[in-house]
Amino acid sequence: QAPQIYDALGVFGEALGPEMPEEDSLQTPSSLLIELAELIPTLSKARQLLRRADAVAGNILMQLAKTQAMPIPGLAKQPLRLVLDVLGELLSISVKCDGLVLENSRLRRAYTSFKRIV
């Protein structure tokens, strides 16, 4: 599910061609607003994914904290590398989504205009 979300966020606004430096940042072409409206289901999926990743990462951190506070015999011998790798993958989801949104000025501008309209 995450790769489809990354793809959708990454190509938003590309149909208009490369962004020109003289594009007026105060005007949002209606085609971008239409494209954003079509992206809403994907944004909803992204929101669900980010919430799930946040909840799982929080649970992993709480479990790690408890195992460090009250060591369980035999657990200390188990490598925590796998747990930390999973935690890193979960955290990378939000980093990738943030990066895609922050790098796409058309998406930010369309979203701002969309919020004003709605």
Number of C-alpha atoms within 10 A of each C-alpha: 9 14 9 12 17 18 11 15 21 17 12 20 21 12 10 11 7 8 12 7 7 6 9 9 10 8 10 17 14 11 13 22 21 12 15 20 15 11 15 11 11 18 16 12 15 21 13 12 18 18 13 13 19 17 13 16 18 13 12 16 15 12 12 15 12 12 13 12 9 8 12 11 7 7 11 11 8 8 9 11 9 10 13 14 11 14 18 12 14 19 16 13 19 18 11 13 18 11 14 19 16 12 13 17 15 22 22 13 18 24 17 13 18 16 9 8 8 5
